[in-house]
Amino acid sequence: MRAIGYKSVIVLMLLILAVGFAGFRWWQGPIMSVYTATSKPLVQTVVATGQVLTVSRTQVGSEVAGVVLERLVQEGERVAKGDLLLVLSSDDVAAQVRQAQTELQALTSSTRPQALVELEKAKVQLAQARRDVARRRELAAISAISAEEMEQAVQAENVARTTLEAARLRVQALAAGGVEEALLRERLAALQAQLNKTEVRSEVSGTILTRDVELGDFVQPGRTLFTIALDGSTEIHVPLDERNLSRLALQQQAVAIADAYPERPFPARINFIAPSIDPQRGTVEVRLSVDPVPEFLRQDMTVSVNIETGRRERALVIANDALTNIQADKASVLLVRDGKVQRQQVTLGLRGLTMSEIVAGLGEGDYVLADAAFSIADGKRVRIKEKPMPFVDNSYDADNRALATTDLTKKSLTSYEPSSVNVS
């Protein structure tokens, strides 16, 4: 009987301890996951997708009509100013050029010497006519000839004088550097220029973007044959969600990554923010200049950009899961202090995809419930289980939905490592 009584006492005591421990745990409250407010360097970035565009393009056409005999360039090739792009048929113009060259050569070799001979002949004829007039005057003085014969001699002298003057003027016109030579040379130059136009050359240095002509095509003036992206400034055009407009500023730094070369990031900088919003898409156009331009960059390439819009060398951060009732830069958290939950208003600074800066309302080391939507009364006791803070490293927001935040304790944009990019 004593053994049975002893065992009953032990069981009773164990029951009392179990009930007491359960009551103590009930008094302590449920186990809740919490984040710890932590100070760390922080960079806030806006991420989006855009296209590579050169600042200037030029369209190349032909000034003359003709059939394409040769095409010397393809899309993607780089050309320098003066490079030959294509050759058109030129038989008619070439024949006219040869004719003009022949006429110019004939002027020098035959026409000009012949004019000099004609001038000398006219001088001799005028001298002869003058002697005839003088003799006939002597004869007329003794009435040896009629008045009509005298008149004919004078008329012949006038004709010889006119012929001499015409020959002199012709020699002047045909002289070296004279009017006739100048006209022939101008005609030859015009025909040569026309012939040169059958060789279509690039007037700029750049890269061939489009080629709209094939061998055998008949082209006419006004038709675009090639489009060339000019060497020089290259930009990335990005349509950003208008919600990010307040965080953007000229000269903000960015890191760009071409989809085709994700392992080769390159720097960019904002140089233009559109003054208006696209009402259809709710976006603002942003342009980023690229300098230097990577050799692999191509026109119309798809590029992801990570624009640095804010930086803190030391910031008190908390996970966005812990924030509720967010309005502008204000929010609420469920703060755990002395084992009790209390709702606490905080002021936000830099805001990101997973973490935000707390500039007022919390201190380093404070615990806040990880689930801000959890329904719990103020003053309720809880037990805490610390949860690791989420970490975003150079994240990529393909749909431009929000901001991304980079933890500089591991990596910064200035020490960017392409292997860490998460492309979704």
C-alpha distance (Angstrom), angle and dihedral (degrees) to the residues before:
residue distance angle dihedral
M1 . . .
R2 3.79 . .
A3 3.84 90.9 .
I4 3.80 90.9 51.8
G5 3.81 91.7 49.3
Y6 3.80 91.6 48.7
K7 3.78 92.2 51.9
S8 3.81 91.3 48.7
V9 3.79 90.9 53.9
I10 3.81 91.0 51.3
V11 3.82 92.4 48.9
L12 3.77 90.6 47.4
M13 3.77 91.7 50.5
L14 3.81 91.3 49.3
L15 3.79 90.4 50.5
I16 3.80 90.5 50.0
L17 3.83 90.6 49.8
A18 3.82 92.2 48.1
V19 3.79 92.2 48.7
G20 3.79 90.3 46.1
F21 3.82 92.7 49.3
A22 3.81 91.0 47.3
G23 3.76 90.1 49.6
F24 3.80 90.5 49.0
R25 3.79 91.1 50.9
W26 3.79 90.1 47.7
W27 3.78 88.5 51.4
Q28 3.80 90.2 49.4
G29 3.84 91.4 52.6
P30 3.83 133.6 -135.7
I31 3.79 124.5 -40.5
M32 3.82 109.3 -99.3
S33 3.82 131.3 -174.2
V34 3.78 113.5 -119.4
Y35 3.79 138.8 -174.7
T36 3.78 121.8 -137.9
A37 3.80 117.1 -132.8
T38 3.79 103.8 -120.2
S39 3.80 134.9 -174.1
K40 3.78 116.6 -131.6
P41 3.82 140.7 139.5
L42 3.79 111.9 -81.4
V43 3.81 138.5 -168.2
Q44 3.78 122.9 -167.4
T45 3.80 117.7 -152.6
V46 3.77 139.2 -179.5
V47 3.77 112.5 -141.2
A48 3.80 128.7 -162.8
T49 3.77 145.3 138.1
G50 3.80 126.1 -101.7
Q51 3.79 144.6 158.4
V52 3.78 133.2 -102.5
L53 3.80 112.9 -118.2
T54 3.77 131.4 172.2
V55 3.78 114.2 -128.9
S56 3.82 92.8 -125.2
R57 3.78 135.9 30.8
T58 3.77 130.4 -179.1
Q59 3.78 131.4 -157.8
V60 3.80 119.2 -139.6
G61 3.80 122.4 -149.8
S62 3.79 139.0 159.0
E63 3.80 125.5 -97.0
V64 3.80 92.0 -154.6
A65 3.77 135.2 46.0
G66 3.77 120.3 -112.5
V67 3.79 149.1 122.6
V68 3.82 117.6 -82.2
L69 3.81 108.9 -111.9
E70 3.83 99.0 169.8
R71 3.81 135.2 16.1
L72 3.78 111.8 -166.7
V73 3.83 105.8 179.7
Q74 3.79 138.9 54.4
E75 3.82 134.4 -158.5
G76 3.78 113.2 -72.6
E77 3.80 95.3 26.2
R78 3.77 118.7 127.4
V79 3.80 117.1 -128.0
A80 3.78 133.0 -169.5
K81 3.78 126.8 -141.4
G82 3.81 108.5 -76.9
D83 3.81 96.5 22.0
L84 3.81 114.6 144.0
L85 3.82 111.9 -112.5
L86 3.81 103.2 174.8
V87 3.81 142.7 -15.6
L88 3.83 125.7 -131.9
S89 3.79 128.6 -158.1
S90 3.83 111.4 -85.2
D91 3.82 109.5 172.0
D92 3.84 96.5 125.1
V93 3.79 95.6 46.4
A94 3.80 92.2 42.7
A95 3.82 89.6 54.9
Q96 3.79 91.0 51.4
V97 3.80 90.2 49.6
R98 3.82 90.7 52.8
Q99 3.80 90.6 48.7
A100 3.80 92.0 51.6
Q101 3.79 91.0 47.8
T102 3.82 89.6 51.4
E103 3.80 91.5 50.5
L104 3.79 91.3 50.3
Q105 3.79 90.8 49.5
A106 3.82 90.5 47.8
L107 3.80 89.7 52.5
T108 3.77 90.2 58.6
S109 3.77 99.4 39.1
S110 3.81 103.6 37.9
T111 3.80 118.8 -3.8
R112 3.80 96.4 56.7
P113 3.87 95.3 44.9
Q114 3.81 89.8 46.4
A115 3.80 90.4 52.7
L116 3.80 89.8 53.0
V117 3.79 89.9 51.3
E118 3.82 90.2 49.8
L119 3.81 88.9 50.8
E120 3.79 92.5 53.1
K121 3.80 90.1 46.5
A122 3.81 90.7 51.4
K123 3.82 90.1 51.3
V124 3.80 91.0 52.6
Q125 3.80 91.8 47.4
L126 3.80 91.8 50.0
A127 3.80 91.4 49.8
Q128 3.79 89.9 50.0
A129 3.80 91.7 48.7
R130 3.79 91.1 51.4
R131 3.82 91.6 52.0
D132 3.80 89.9 49.8
V133 3.79 91.0 52.4
A134 3.81 91.2 49.4
R135 3.84 93.2 50.7
R136 3.78 93.3 46.5
R137 3.77 91.5 50.7
E138 3.79 88.6 56.0
L139 3.80 89.9 49.4
A140 3.77 92.3 44.9
A141 3.79 89.5 53.3
I142 3.84 90.2 62.7
S143 3.81 91.3 38.3
A144 3.79 91.1 -112.6
I145 3.88 92.4 135.9
S146 3.71 134.5 34.8
A147 3.79 125.1 -105.1
E148 3.82 89.7 -112.6
E149 3.82 91.6 59.3
M150 3.78 89.8 50.4
E151 3.76 90.8 50.5
Q152 3.82 91.4 51.1
A153 3.81 91.2 53.5
V154 3.80 91.8 51.5
Q155 3.81 90.7 47.9
A156 3.82 91.1 50.7
E157 3.83 89.0 52.2
N158 3.82 90.9 52.7
V159 3.80 91.1 49.6
A160 3.82 91.1 49.9
R161 3.80 90.0 49.1
T162 3.83 91.2 51.0
T163 3.79 91.3 46.7
L164 3.82 90.4 51.9
E165 3.79 91.9 50.1
A166 3.81 91.2 49.8
A167 3.81 90.6 48.7
R168 3.80 90.5 49.6
L169 3.81 91.6 50.5
R170 3.81 90.7 47.9
V171 3.80 91.0 51.6
Q172 3.79 89.7 50.3
A173 3.82 91.2 50.1
L174 3.80 92.1 48.0
A175 3.81 95.3 43.9
A176 3.82 119.8 115.2
G177 3.80 106.9 -77.5
G178 3.77 90.6 12.1
V179 3.79 129.9 134.3
E180 3.80 96.7 -87.7
E181 3.79 94.3 49.7
A182 3.80 91.0 45.1
L183 3.80 91.4 52.5
L184 3.80 92.2 48.7
R185 3.78 92.4 47.6
E186 3.81 91.8 48.5
R187 3.79 90.6 50.1
L188 3.81 90.5 48.2
A189 3.82 91.0 48.5
A190 3.81 91.0 50.1
L191 3.79 91.7 49.7
Q192 3.81 91.2 45.5
A193 3.80 89.9 50.9
Q194 3.80 88.7 50.9
L195 3.79 89.4 49.9
N196 3.80 91.2 48.5
K197 3.80 89.4 54.8
T198 3.78 89.1 65.4
E199 3.81 85.0 70.0
V200 3.80 104.3 68.7
R201 3.80 109.5 -151.8
S202 3.78 133.3 -178.3
E203 3.79 115.1 -102.0
V204 3.81 92.2 -163.2
S205 3.77 141.7 38.2
G206 3.78 115.1 -110.5
T207 3.79 147.2 92.4
I208 3.81 127.0 -58.4
L209 3.81 107.5 -116.3
T210 3.80 101.5 173.0
R211 3.81 135.7 13.6
D212 3.80 115.3 -160.9
V213 3.79 101.8 174.9
E214 3.81 137.0 75.8
L215 3.80 135.4 -165.6
G216 3.79 110.9 -77.6
D217 3.81 94.8 22.6
F218 3.79 116.3 138.0
V219 3.78 107.6 -131.9
Q220 3.77 129.5 -167.2
P221 3.81 132.8 -165.6
G222 3.80 112.3 -79.0
R223 3.80 96.6 34.7
T224 3.82 116.2 119.8
L225 3.79 110.2 -124.9
F226 3.83 101.7 171.1
T227 3.80 138.4 9.0
I228 3.80 115.3 -147.0
A229 3.80 127.3 -165.4
L230 3.78 106.0 -142.3
D231 3.77 120.9 -125.6
G232 3.77 112.7 -109.0
S233 3.77 133.7 57.1
T234 3.79 118.0 29.4
E235 3.80 123.1 -167.2
I236 3.77 138.5 -169.5
H237 3.82 112.6 -137.6
V238 3.79 112.1 -151.5
P239 3.83 127.8 -179.4
L240 3.82 103.9 -146.9
D241 3.78 126.3 -166.3
E242 3.81 107.1 -99.1
R243 3.82 89.5 -127.4
N244 3.80 87.4 75.0
L245 3.82 94.8 53.3
S246 3.81 95.3 98.7
R247 3.80 90.5 57.1
L248 3.81 96.0 51.4
A249 3.79 126.9 91.7
L250 3.78 137.4 166.7
Q251 3.81 116.7 -88.9
Q252 3.80 93.8 23.4
Q253 3.79 110.8 152.0
A254 3.79 122.6 -118.3
V255 3.78 140.7 179.7
A256 3.82 115.6 -135.5
I257 3.78 127.9 -160.5
A258 3.81 123.4 -168.1
D259 3.79 111.1 -139.5
A260 3.80 88.5 -132.8
Y261 3.84 92.9 53.1
P262 3.83 107.1 32.4
E263 3.80 91.1 159.9
R264 3.83 93.0 59.8
P265 3.85 111.0 64.5
F266 3.79 119.0 179.5
P267 3.83 135.4 -167.8
A268 3.79 125.8 -101.4
R269 3.80 136.5 172.9
I270 3.81 133.8 -149.6
N271 3.81 109.8 -108.8
F272 3.82 101.2 161.2
I273 3.80 137.5 32.5
A274 3.80 114.9 -175.2
P275 3.81 115.0 -116.6
S276 3.81 91.5 -138.1
I277 3.80 139.3 49.2
D278 3.79 125.5 -122.0
P279 3.82 100.0 -118.0
Q280 3.80 93.3 -160.3
R281 3.79 96.4 56.1
G282 3.80 102.3 19.9
T283 3.80 91.8 -125.6
V284 3.78 137.4 129.3
E285 3.79 120.0 -141.6
V286 3.79 114.5 -121.7
R287 3.80 124.6 -175.1
L288 3.77 124.2 -157.9
S289 3.80 123.0 -163.3
V290 3.80 118.4 -135.6
D291 3.80 118.0 -148.6
P292 2.95 122.6 -167.9
V293 3.80 96.0 25.9
P294 3.84 112.8 -139.0
E295 3.78 112.8 -121.3
F296 3.82 91.5 -125.4
L297 3.81 94.8 56.5
R298 3.80 113.6 113.7
Q299 3.79 134.5 -169.0
D300 3.84 113.2 -87.8
M301 3.82 92.9 10.1
T302 3.81 115.2 157.5
V303 3.80 109.7 -115.5
S304 3.80 132.9 -177.4
V305 3.79 115.0 -143.3
N306 3.78 128.7 -160.4
I307 3.83 107.6 -162.0
E308 3.78 117.3 -163.1
T309 3.82 106.3 -135.4
G310 3.79 100.2 165.6
R311 3.78 141.2 10.2
R312 3.80 135.4 -167.3
E313 3.75 122.4 -175.1
R314 3.79 86.9 -158.9
A315 3.80 124.1 15.8
L316 3.80 134.9 163.5
V317 3.82 104.2 -125.6
I318 3.77 137.3 -174.4
A319 3.80 131.6 -177.8
N320 3.79 116.5 -94.2
D321 3.83 89.7 -126.1
A322 3.80 87.2 72.6
L323 3.82 94.4 56.3
T324 3.79 125.5 90.7
N325 3.82 137.9 167.2
I326 3.82 90.7 31.8
Q327 3.79 112.3 -171.9
A328 3.80 117.8 166.8
D329 3.82 104.4 -53.4
K330 3.82 94.9 -17.0
A331 3.80 128.2 90.5
S332 3.80 141.8 153.0
V333 3.80 131.4 -120.8
L334 3.81 133.0 -172.7
L335 3.80 101.2 -117.6
V336 3.81 119.3 -159.0
R337 3.78 111.2 -149.3
D338 3.82 125.9 164.1
G339 3.79 88.5 -6.6
K340 3.82 93.2 -58.2
V341 3.80 130.6 108.2
Q342 3.78 120.2 -126.3
R343 3.79 130.4 171.1
Q344 3.79 110.7 -116.4
Q345 3.81 128.9 -170.3
V346 3.81 115.4 -138.3
T347 3.80 136.3 -172.5
L348 3.79 117.2 -128.8
G349 3.78 129.5 -141.7
L350 3.79 122.4 173.0
R351 3.77 110.3 13.7
G352 3.75 126.8 -157.8
L353 3.75 145.2 174.3
T354 3.80 94.2 -88.0
M355 3.80 107.3 4.4
S356 3.78 137.8 37.5
E357 3.77 135.4 -163.8
I358 3.80 117.6 -111.8
V359 3.80 111.6 -149.2
A360 3.82 97.4 172.8
G361 3.80 138.2 11.6
L362 3.83 100.5 44.2
G363 3.77 137.5 61.3
E364 3.76 130.9 -149.5
G365 3.79 110.7 -79.7
D366 3.81 95.2 24.1
Y367 3.79 115.8 140.1
V368 3.81 121.8 -133.0
L369 3.78 128.2 -180.0
A370 3.79 111.6 -96.9
D371 3.80 91.7 -140.4
A372 3.79 106.7 58.9
A373 3.83 91.3 -178.0
F374 3.82 92.9 60.4
S375 3.80 110.8 121.1
I376 3.80 109.3 -127.3
A377 3.77 133.1 142.2
D378 3.79 122.9 -115.2
G379 3.81 111.4 -97.6
K380 3.79 92.9 27.3
R381 3.81 111.9 143.1
V382 3.79 118.0 -124.6
R383 3.74 138.8 174.4
I384 3.79 115.3 -130.2
K385 3.75 133.8 -133.1
E386 3.79 112.2 -172.7
K387 3.82 116.3 -127.6
P388 3.84 123.4 -158.3
M389 3.78 115.4 -105.8
P390 3.83 113.0 -110.6
F391 3.78 115.2 -110.3
V392 3.79 128.0 -149.2
D393 3.79 116.8 -168.7
N394 3.81 115.7 -167.3
S395 3.78 89.4 -38.2
Y396 3.77 122.4 -166.1
D397 3.79 121.0 -134.4
A398 3.81 103.6 -163.9
D399 3.80 94.4 -175.1
N400 3.81 95.5 44.0
R401 3.78 90.6 -124.6
A402 3.78 99.8 148.9
L403 3.78 146.7 -29.6
A404 3.76 127.1 -57.1
T405 3.79 123.5 -144.1
T406 3.78 124.8 -149.1
D407 3.79 122.9 -152.8
L408 3.80 106.3 -138.1
T409 3.79 93.0 -161.7
K410 3.80 86.0 83.2
K411 3.78 106.0 23.3
S412 3.79 141.0 -11.3
L413 3.76 134.5 -159.2
T414 3.78 89.5 -107.0
S415 3.79 90.5 55.6
Y416 3.76 94.5 38.9
E417 3.80 118.0 170.7
P418 3.79 113.5 -164.5
S419 3.78 93.4 -152.3
S420 3.80 89.2 70.5
V421 3.82 96.1 59.9
N422 3.79 114.3 119.3
V423 3.79 107.9 -153.9
S424 3.78 114.8 -168.2
